[in-house]
Amino acid sequence: MVERKEKELLLQEASRQQLVRGQIDRREFMSRTLVAGLGMAGVGVAAKYGFGSALAEDRPLTPTFYQWIEDLHPGIPTVNGEFPGINYQIAPVEGFGIERFVAEAKNKDSTWDIYVGQTPFVEMSAMVEADVIEPWDDYIPKDVLDDIIPSIREENMIDGKMYGWPFLLDVIGTGWHSGLTTQAGLPDAAPATWDEQLEHAKAIVESGVAPFGTTFDSHGWRCVAPMAHSMNPNIYTSEGLFDFTSEAAIEALVLMKKLMAYANPDILLEGASDGGV
């Protein structure tokens, strides 16, 4: 591990010197950074010494992150302190809105260089259509691209180009507030069935320990689709798309309606209680 770290530092320093002397450009530097596995260290060098003409010379490297990323990882600002040349910002994308990105791109005056947190089938597709972003292919060496799991790589591709750099694999799970469930006399564990979920939600409300007993993410790919899949995995069309007419899909919608009886009243109002994402 120590030997590998030393090699990474040597590669970082060599690339930094070439970048400063103008012997390599932004694209080459990014490629070397990814190959060497430098990660944030590479970004730190880029922020300190610049990427050359490919970026505006009168401002630092400016990435923008979705709010939920910092909410879940509050240590990010501390990490940012190690890279003073980076102008870290929170993305103005409540409700998956990309209007600001599109408007600035049309004026050739984009505020941000990298957008972290996009969903491939939501903002990424829209930004590609609006000609807001460019693909990663010219920045990432082919052997690195080929090392990405095919299905994950495909999820981030449009017309044969990769526009999203995957960093998070979404999974569907459940969480509970053990303090509230214990007060309501419920087990300190996730409900094993949807019927138990309903029973526990009702018990919490009726016990008076909380005004609401359950909630769920109202976006279709995070509620009706996974709920239906848990009931019957064969809910997809021959094209691989979710079949909203399947019996399981209808059953999932009925379940959501039942859960809403014990949920926060703004559960379907995007941005009211879910941060708009």
Contacts in CASP RR format, 6 or more apart in sequence:
PFRMAT RR
TARGET T0000
AUTHOR 0000-0000-0000
METHOD contacts of the structure
MODEL  1
MVERKEKELLLQEASRQQLVRGQIDRREFMSRTLVAGLGMAGVGVAAKYG
FGSALAEDRPLTPTFYQWIEDLHPGIPTVNGEFPGINYQIAPVEGFGIER
FVAEAKNKDSTWDIYVGQTPFVEMSAMVEADVIEPWDDYIPKDVLDDIIP
SIREENMIDGKMYGWPFLLDVIGTGWHSGLTTQAGLPDAAPATWDEQLEH
AKAIVESGVAPFGTTFDSHGWRCVAPMAHSMNPNIYTSEGLFDFTSEAAI
EALVLMKKLMAYANPDILLEGASDGGV
8 36 0 8 1.000
8 37 0 8 1.000
8 38 0 8 1.000
8 41 0 8 1.000
11 32 0 8 1.000
11 36 0 8 1.000
11 38 0 8 1.000
12 36 0 8 1.000
12 38 0 8 1.000
12 41 0 8 1.000
12 42 0 8 1.000
12 45 0 8 1.000
15 24 0 8 1.000
15 29 0 8 1.000
15 32 0 8 1.000
15 33 0 8 1.000
15 36 0 8 1.000
15 45 0 8 1.000
16 45 0 8 1.000
16 49 0 8 1.000
18 24 0 8 1.000
18 29 0 8 1.000
19 29 0 8 1.000
19 45 0 8 1.000
19 46 0 8 1.000
19 49 0 8 1.000
19 50 0 8 1.000
19 51 0 8 1.000
19 52 0 8 1.000
20 49 0 8 1.000
22 52 0 8 1.000
24 32 0 8 1.000
25 51 0 8 1.000
25 52 0 8 1.000
25 53 0 8 1.000
25 54 0 8 1.000
26 46 0 8 1.000
26 51 0 8 1.000
26 52 0 8 1.000
26 54 0 8 1.000
26 55 0 8 1.000
27 54 0 8 1.000
27 138 0 8 1.000
27 139 0 8 1.000
29 45 0 8 1.000
29 46 0 8 1.000
29 51 0 8 1.000
30 46 0 8 1.000
30 139 0 8 1.000
30 140 0 8 1.000
31 139 0 8 1.000
31 140 0 8 1.000
31 141 0 8 1.000
33 39 0 8 1.000
33 42 0 8 1.000
33 43 0 8 1.000
33 45 0 8 1.000
33 46 0 8 1.000
34 139 0 8 1.000
34 140 0 8 1.000
34 141 0 8 1.000
34 144 0 8 1.000
35 141 0 8 1.000
35 143 0 8 1.000
35 144 0 8 1.000
38 45 0 8 1.000
40 79 0 8 1.000
40 82 0 8 1.000
40 83 0 8 1.000
43 61 0 8 1.000
43 83 0 8 1.000
43 86 0 8 1.000
44 61 0 8 1.000
44 82 0 8 1.000
44 83 0 8 1.000
44 85 0 8 1.000
44 86 0 8 1.000
46 61 0 8 1.000
47 60 0 8 1.000
47 61 0 8 1.000
47 83 0 8 1.000
47 84 0 8 1.000
47 85 0 8 1.000
47 86 0 8 1.000
48 83 0 8 1.000
48 84 0 8 1.000
48 85 0 8 1.000
50 61 0 8 1.000
51 61 0 8 1.000
55 61 0 8 1.000
55 113 0 8 1.000
59 87 0 8 1.000
60 85 0 8 1.000
60 86 0 8 1.000
60 87 0 8 1.000
61 85 0 8 1.000
61 86 0 8 1.000
61 87 0 8 1.000
61 113 0 8 1.000
61 114 0 8 1.000
62 86 0 8 1.000
62 87 0 8 1.000
62 88 0 8 1.000
62 89 0 8 1.000
62 111 0 8 1.000
62 112 0 8 1.000
62 113 0 8 1.000
62 114 0 8 1.000
63 86 0 8 1.000
63 88 0 8 1.000
63 89 0 8 1.000
63 112 0 8 1.000
63 113 0 8 1.000
63 114 0 8 1.000
63 115 0 8 1.000
63 116 0 8 1.000
64 89 0 8 1.000
64 90 0 8 1.000
64 91 0 8 1.000
64 92 0 8 1.000
64 111 0 8 1.000
64 112 0 8 1.000
64 114 0 8 1.000
64 115 0 8 1.000
64 116 0 8 1.000
65 76 0 8 1.000
65 88 0 8 1.000
65 89 0 8 1.000
65 90 0 8 1.000
65 91 0 8 1.000
65 116 0 8 1.000
65 117 0 8 1.000
66 90 0 8 1.000
66 91 0 8 1.000
66 93 0 8 1.000
66 116 0 8 1.000
66 117 0 8 1.000
66 118 0 8 1.000
66 277 0 8 1.000
67 90 0 8 1.000
67 91 0 8 1.000
67 275 0 8 1.000
67 277 0 8 1.000
68 275 0 8 1.000
68 277 0 8 1.000
69 76 0 8 1.000
69 116 0 8 1.000
69 117 0 8 1.000
70 76 0 8 1.000
70 77 0 8 1.000
70 90 0 8 1.000
76 88 0 8 1.000
77 88 0 8 1.000
80 86 0 8 1.000
80 88 0 8 1.000
89 111 0 8 1.000
89 112 0 8 1.000
91 112 0 8 1.000
91 115 0 8 1.000
91 116 0 8 1.000
91 117 0 8 1.000
92 100 0 8 1.000
93 100 0 8 1.000
93 101 0 8 1.000
93 123 0 8 1.000
94 271 0 8 1.000
94 275 0 8 1.000
94 276 0 8 1.000
94 277 0 8 1.000
95 270 0 8 1.000
95 271 0 8 1.000
95 275 0 8 1.000
95 276 0 8 1.000
95 277 0 8 1.000
96 119 0 8 1.000
96 122 0 8 1.000
96 123 0 8 1.000
96 276 0 8 1.000
96 277 0 8 1.000
97 123 0 8 1.000
98 123 0 8 1.000
98 126 0 8 1.000
98 127 0 8 1.000
98 130 0 8 1.000
98 132 0 8 1.000
100 111 0 8 1.000
101 110 0 8 1.000
101 112 0 8 1.000
101 115 0 8 1.000
101 127 0 8 1.000
101 130 0 8 1.000
101 132 0 8 1.000
102 127 0 8 1.000
102 130 0 8 1.000
102 132 0 8 1.000
104 110 0 8 1.000
104 111 0 8 1.000
105 130 0 8 1.000
105 131 0 8 1.000
105 132 0 8 1.000
110 132 0 8 1.000
115 123 0 8 1.000
115 133 0 8 1.000
116 167 0 8 1.000
117 167 0 8 1.000
117 168 0 8 1.000
118 124 0 8 1.000
118 127 0 8 1.000
118 164 0 8 1.000
120 155 0 8 1.000
120 156 0 8 1.000
120 163 0 8 1.000
120 164 0 8 1.000
121 155 0 8 1.000
121 221 0 8 1.000
124 133 0 8 1.000
124 156 0 8 1.000
124 158 0 8 1.000
124 163 0 8 1.000
124 164 0 8 1.000
125 158 0 8 1.000
127 133 0 8 1.000
127 163 0 8 1.000
128 158 0 8 1.000
128 163 0 8 1.000
133 163 0 8 1.000
134 163 0 8 1.000
135 161 0 8 1.000
135 162 0 8 1.000
135 163 0 8 1.000
136 145 0 8 1.000
136 162 0 8 1.000
136 163 0 8 1.000
136 164 0 8 1.000
136 165 0 8 1.000
137 145 0 8 1.000
137 161 0 8 1.000
137 162 0 8 1.000
140 162 0 8 1.000
140 165 0 8 1.000
145 153 0 8 1.000
145 162 0 8 1.000
148 166 0 8 1.000
152 166 0 8 1.000
152 169 0 8 1.000
153 162 0 8 1.000
153 166 0 8 1.000
155 166 0 8 1.000
156 162 0 8 1.000
156 163 0 8 1.000
156 164 0 8 1.000
156 165 0 8 1.000
156 166 0 8 1.000
157 163 0 8 1.000
172 222 0 8 1.000
172 226 0 8 1.000
174 190 0 8 1.000
174 191 0 8 1.000
174 197 0 8 1.000
175 190 0 8 1.000
176 188 0 8 1.000
176 189 0 8 1.000
176 190 0 8 1.000
177 210 0 8 1.000
178 188 0 8 1.000
180 204 0 8 1.000
180 209 0 8 1.000
180 210 0 8 1.000
180 213 0 8 1.000
181 187 0 8 1.000
181 188 0 8 1.000
181 200 0 8 1.000
181 204 0 8 1.000
182 188 0 8 1.000
183 207 0 8 1.000
183 209 0 8 1.000
184 200 0 8 1.000
184 203 0 8 1.000
184 204 0 8 1.000
184 207 0 8 1.000
184 208 0 8 1.000
184 209 0 8 1.000
185 203 0 8 1.000
185 207 0 8 1.000
186 200 0 8 1.000
186 203 0 8 1.000
186 204 0 8 1.000
191 197 0 8 1.000
191 199 0 8 1.000
191 200 0 8 1.000
194 227 0 8 1.000
194 230 0 8 1.000
194 255 0 8 1.000
197 214 0 8 1.000
197 259 0 8 1.000
198 214 0 8 1.000
198 258 0 8 1.000
198 259 0 8 1.000
198 262 0 8 1.000
200 213 0 8 1.000
200 214 0 8 1.000
201 213 0 8 1.000
201 214 0 8 1.000
201 259 0 8 1.000
201 262 0 8 1.000
201 263 0 8 1.000
202 213 0 8 1.000
202 262 0 8 1.000
204 210 0 8 1.000
204 212 0 8 1.000
204 213 0 8 1.000
204 214 0 8 1.000
204 262 0 8 1.000
205 211 0 8 1.000
205 212 0 8 1.000
205 213 0 8 1.000
205 262 0 8 1.000
212 262 0 8 1.000
212 263 0 8 1.000
212 264 0 8 1.000
213 262 0 8 1.000
213 263 0 8 1.000
214 259 0 8 1.000
214 262 0 8 1.000
214 263 0 8 1.000
215 263 0 8 1.000
215 264 0 8 1.000
215 267 0 8 1.000
215 273 0 8 1.000
216 222 0 8 1.000
216 223 0 8 1.000
216 256 0 8 1.000
216 259 0 8 1.000
216 263 0 8 1.000
216 267 0 8 1.000
217 223 0 8 1.000
217 274 0 8 1.000
218 267 0 8 1.000
218 268 0 8 1.000
218 270 0 8 1.000
218 274 0 8 1.000
223 252 0 8 1.000
223 256 0 8 1.000
224 244 0 8 1.000
224 249 0 8 1.000
224 252 0 8 1.000
224 253 0 8 1.000
224 256 0 8 1.000
225 242 0 8 1.000
225 252 0 8 1.000
227 252 0 8 1.000
227 255 0 8 1.000
227 256 0 8 1.000
228 235 0 8 1.000
228 242 0 8 1.000
228 246 0 8 1.000
228 248 0 8 1.000
228 249 0 8 1.000
228 251 0 8 1.000
228 252 0 8 1.000
229 235 0 8 1.000
229 248 0 8 1.000
231 248 0 8 1.000
231 251 0 8 1.000
231 252 0 8 1.000
232 246 0 8 1.000
232 247 0 8 1.000
232 248 0 8 1.000
235 242 0 8 1.000
235 243 0 8 1.000
235 246 0 8 1.000
235 248 0 8 1.000
235 249 0 8 1.000
236 242 0 8 1.000
236 243 0 8 1.000
237 243 0 8 1.000
242 249 0 8 1.000
243 249 0 8 1.000
260 267 0 8 1.000
260 268 0 8 1.000
264 273 0 8 1.000
266 272 0 8 1.000
266 273 0 8 1.000
267 273 0 8 1.000
270 276 0 8 1.000
271 277 0 8 1.000
END
